[in-house]
Amino acid sequence: ENKIKESIEDFNFNKDLPYKIALLNEIGFFEMDSIRKLTKESQYKIISKLTGGTIRAIKGNVLVLNPNSTEDTSRYTSNNHIDIVKLDLDKLK
């Protein structure tokens, strides 16, 4: 229990939007039935409430998680945060 508490205290929750989108992806947010049933626009609105990001920035960052996306990966960079998200999540174990 103390290890978990220390890990959470060391975990930086004040990350930018691309990191937050990558984190939602890694914890399975987009695979939840209640989320999958929603339209993409409704999903983006929920994520906006969670992260404070704009709908367009959220859409771009969600789309670049797909390697086949044609979205601008120099502007939307959530795909670049996957490894650090995994490391951060491992710290919580």
N, C-alpha and C positions, 0 to 999 in steps of 0.2 A: 504493500500500500504506500509506503514512503517513497519507493522508487517511482511509482506512477505519479505521485504528487510532485516530486522533483522534476520528472520529465515534462510534466505539464507546465511547471513554472519556467523551465528552460525553453519551452516551445514558443516561438514568436508568432503570435496570431495577427500581428500588424503587417501583413504582407500585401502586395499589390494584387490587382484584379486577376492577371494571368495566373499567378500562383494559386489564388482562391479557386479559380475554375479547374485547374489541374488537381487541386485537393479534392474538390467535389467529385471529379471523375474517379480518382483513386479510391475513394471511400464507397463508391458504388451508387452515388446519388442518381446518376442518369439511368441506372438499371432498375431503380425502384419502380414497382408496378404503378404506384400512385403518380409518379412523375412521367413514366412512359405513356400513360393514357392521355396526358395533356398535349395540346398543340405545342409546337416549338415556341410560338409567341408567348403562350402561357408559362412554359418552362422558363423562358428568358425573364419574364416579369417576376417570377418567384426568386430566381437567382439575383435579380436586381435588388429585391428587398433584402436578401441575405447579405449581399456584398456591397451595395451602394453603387454598383457600376451602371453605366448606361446600357440600354437594350442593345444598341449597335456593337458596343465593345464586348458585351457578353456573347452575342451571336458570333462575332469573329473569333473570339477565344475558344468557344465551344467547337466551332467548325474546324479550327486548325488541329484539334486533337485527332482528327481523322487524317491519316497520312495521304489520302487521295484528294484531300480538299484543295480547291484552287484559291482559297482565301489567302490574303497577304500575310505571310509568316514573318515578315519584318515588322509589321504593325501589330499583329496579334500573336503573342508569344507563349501562350499557355503550354504548348507542346514542349517548350524548352525548360519547363519547370518540373516535369514528371520525375526526374531522378532526385531532385532535392526534396520534393514532396515525399517520395518513398523513404528517403533518409530521415526526414522529420517524423514521419509516421513510425518508423522503426524506433526512434528515440522514446516514443510513448509506450513501447512494449515493456 
